[in-house]
Amino acid sequence: MSSRRVVIIGAGYAGVMAANRLAGRRQPDDLNVTVVNPGADLIQRIRLHEVAAGSRATAQVPMRSVLSGRAEFIEDSASRIDPVNRHVYFSSGREPIGYDTLLYAVGSGHTSADVPAGAHGFGDAESASRLRARLSQLDEGAAVSIVGAGLTGIELAAEIAEQYPRLHVRLISRGIIGSDLSGSGQHAVRSRLAALGVEILENTDVQWRDDSTLTTSGGYILTSDCAVWAAGFRVPGLARDSGLPTDAEGRLIVDESLSCPEYPEIFGAGDAVRVRTRSAATCG
Ligand SMILES: Cc1cc2nc3c(=O)[nH]c(=O)nc-3n(C[C@H](O)[C@H](O)[C@H](O)COP(=O)(O)OP(=O)(O)OC[C@H]3O[C@@H](n4cnc5c(N)ncnc54)[C@H](O)[C@@H]3O)c2cc1C
């Protein structure tokens, strides 16, 4: 019996977990698992705020230490998926590879285009290292403004305040802090931030005047020695550019079994997909 080829695009948490589960099956020989990722390290994104604040040296782990030895690894970036002929093309120009089953797991981040001039973007390993260097240079009493109070902004504010009690940390939210959390969750977040001395500004939109000055929607001027942009959510455009069904943000649309209804041999997992439930589909 010839083995089926499973190609996994993206080796973050979703891609590596899927590859290891497939490669670790009792009878793995009927499947050939290939993982494609642009870097040779797994980036533990949930640790990036610790890297930025200096409480952890790195969030990078060598891919080969976490990825099953049974999975083939291609260090490259997928540039296009041909869902009709079932091929994946590469940015480097290497020969495209075919697949029987594809897992789309390209994750999320921000693009530098989203980040206002003068602000530190935050969301990947490079931006975490840059922020770490900047924070370590700040003097006693310097102000750090973090714009965007989703979980990333909250975690970053708390970590910086904890590691740098000499800095004044400010967290600015367009809405309510932790709006996705339960009432008790919001209360716990607020209490912890307050205990760490984090200044919280809610229902506040900001505009960048220059690299150290923000104007709030209420007309206040905030000066900071370091402004961090932790807002916004972007996914790679690969699915959309490949003609696959996506939502307005470019996330691959999958059903409850994580398969793409138009191309059932394509599955998606992680940040880069939108699961459309049957009830949502019925409602349009
Ligand atoms: C500071 C911070 C703290 C967080 N804390 C938490 C938390 O406490 N709990 C929680 O649940 N979540 C947290 N998150 C969110 C969490 O990190 C993401 O939900 C998670 O990383 C998504 O996993 P993923 O595998 O979908 O994508 P990612 O981890 O983003 O990995 C995607 C991979 O795909 C690769 N890729 C992209 N494009 C291509 C391409 N064209 N070809 C090949 N490969 C490609 C990328 O290089 C990357 O390696 C946090 C995020 C941040 C930034």
The ligand as an SDF file (V2000), in Angstrom:
LIG
                    3D

 53 58  0  0  0  0  0  0  0  0999 V2000
    2.8550   37.7680   23.9860 C   0  0  0  0  0  0  0  0  0  0  0  0
    1.8130   36.7420   23.6370 C   0  0  0  0  0  0  0  0  0  0  0  0
    1.2370   36.0230   24.6520 C   0  0  0  0  0  0  0  0  0  0  0  0
    0.2530   35.0630   24.3700 C   0  0  0  0  0  0  0  0  0  0  0  0
   -0.2810   34.3620   25.3990 N   0  0  0  0  0  0  0  0  0  0  0  0
   -1.1970   33.4190   25.1500 C   0  0  0  0  0  0  0  0  0  0  0  0
   -1.7470   32.6290   26.2000 C   0  0  0  0  0  0  0  0  0  0  0  0
   -1.3990   32.8050   27.3670 O   0  0  0  0  0  0  0  0  0  0  0  0
   -2.6580   31.6680   25.8740 N   0  0  0  0  0  0  0  0  0  0  0  0
   -3.0380   31.4420   24.5700 C   0  0  0  0  0  0  0  0  0  0  0  0
   -3.8630   30.5490   24.3180 O   0  0  0  0  0  0  0  0  0  0  0  0
   -2.5310   32.1700   23.5550 N   0  0  0  0  0  0  0  0  0  0  0  0
   -1.6310   33.1460   23.8100 C   0  0  0  0  0  0  0  0  0  0  0  0
   -1.1150   33.8700   22.7700 N   0  0  0  0  0  0  0  0  0  0  0  0
   -1.5790   33.5840   21.4040 C   0  0  0  0  0  0  0  0  0  0  0  0
   -0.8570   32.3380   20.8650 C   0  0  0  0  0  0  0  0  0  0  0  0
    0.5270   32.6150   20.8270 O   0  0  0  0  0  0  0  0  0  0  0  0
   -1.3700   32.0040   19.4660 C   0  0  0  0  0  0  0  0  0  0  0  0
   -2.7600   31.7570   19.5780 O   0  0  0  0  0  0  0  0  0  0  0  0
   -0.6600   30.7730   18.9240 C   0  0  0  0  0  0  0  0  0  0  0  0
    0.7200   31.0470   18.7520 O   0  0  0  0  0  0  0  0  0  0  0  0
   -1.2590   30.3460   17.5940 C   0  0  0  0  0  0  0  0  0  0  0  0
   -0.6260   29.1550   17.2010 O   0  0  0  0  0  0  0  0  0  0  0  0
   -0.5490   28.7760   15.6730 P   0  0  0  0  0  0  0  0  0  0  0  0
    0.1710   27.4770   15.5920 O   0  0  0  0  0  0  0  0  0  0  0  0
   -1.8680   28.9140   15.0280 O   0  0  0  0  0  0  0  0  0  0  0  0
    0.3470   29.9370   14.9930 O   0  0  0  0  0  0  0  0  0  0  0  0
    1.7770   30.5110   15.2910 P   0  0  0  0  0  0  0  0  0  0  0  0
    2.2500   30.1760   16.6390 O   0  0  0  0  0  0  0  0  0  0  0  0
    1.6970   31.9410   14.8830 O   0  0  0  0  0  0  0  0  0  0  0  0
    2.7050   29.7200   14.2550 O   0  0  0  0  0  0  0  0  0  0  0  0
    2.4960   29.8170   12.8590 C   0  0  0  0  0  0  0  0  0  0  0  0
    3.7470   29.3550   12.1440 C   0  0  0  0  0  0  0  0  0  0  0  0
    3.4760   29.3580   10.7410 O   0  0  0  0  0  0  0  0  0  0  0  0
    4.5900   29.9120   10.0670 C   0  0  0  0  0  0  0  0  0  0  0  0
    4.1730   30.4430    8.7610 N   0  0  0  0  0  0  0  0  0  0  0  0
    3.5200   31.6100    8.5030 C   0  0  0  0  0  0  0  0  0  0  0  0
    3.3580   31.7650    7.1700 N   0  0  0  0  0  0  0  0  0  0  0  0
    3.9030   30.6670    6.5960 C   0  0  0  0  0  0  0  0  0  0  0  0
    4.0580   30.2570    5.2420 C   0  0  0  0  0  0  0  0  0  0  0  0
    3.6150   30.9900    4.2080 N   0  0  0  0  0  0  0  0  0  0  0  0
    4.7020   29.0840    4.9930 N   0  0  0  0  0  0  0  0  0  0  0  0
    5.1590   28.3190    6.0150 C   0  0  0  0  0  0  0  0  0  0  0  0
    5.0250   28.6580    7.3150 N   0  0  0  0  0  0  0  0  0  0  0  0
    4.4170   29.8220    7.5980 C   0  0  0  0  0  0  0  0  0  0  0  0
    5.0730   30.9930   11.0360 C   0  0  0  0  0  0  0  0  0  0  0  0
    6.4140   31.3630   10.7230 O   0  0  0  0  0  0  0  0  0  0  0  0
    4.9460   30.2660   12.3700 C   0  0  0  0  0  0  0  0  0  0  0  0
    6.0970   29.5120   12.6470 O   0  0  0  0  0  0  0  0  0  0  0  0
   -0.1420   34.8370   23.0180 C   0  0  0  0  0  0  0  0  0  0  0  0
    0.4560   35.5460   21.9780 C   0  0  0  0  0  0  0  0  0  0  0  0
    1.4210   36.5000   22.2730 C   0  0  0  0  0  0  0  0  0  0  0  0
    2.0660   37.2680   21.1270 C   0  0  0  0  0  0  0  0  0  0  0  0
  1  2  1  0
  2  3  1  0
  2 52  2  0
  3  4  2  0
  4  5  1  0
  4 50  1  0
  5  6  2  0
  6  7  1  0
  6 13  1  0
  7  8  2  0
  7  9  1  0
  9 10  1  0
 10 11  2  0
 10 12  1  0
 12 13  2  0
 13 14  1  0
 14 15  1  0
 14 50  1  0
 15 16  1  0
 16 17  1  0
 16 18  1  0
 18 19  1  0
 18 20  1  0
 20 21  1  0
 20 22  1  0
 22 23  1  0
 23 24  1  0
 24 25  2  0
 24 26  1  0
 24 27  1  0
 27 28  1  0
 28 29  2  0
 28 30  1  0
 28 31  1  0
 31 32  1  0
 32 33  1  0
 33 34  1  0
 33 48  1  0
 34 35  1  0
 35 36  1  0
 35 46  1  0
 36 37  1  0
 36 45  1  0
 37 38  2  0
 38 39  1  0
 39 40  1  0
 39 45  2  0
 40 41  1  0
 40 42  2  0
 42 43  1  0
 43 44  2  0
 44 45  1  0
 46 47  1  0
 46 48  1  0
 48 49  1  0
 50 51  2  0
 51 52  1  0
 52 53  1  0
M  END
$$$$
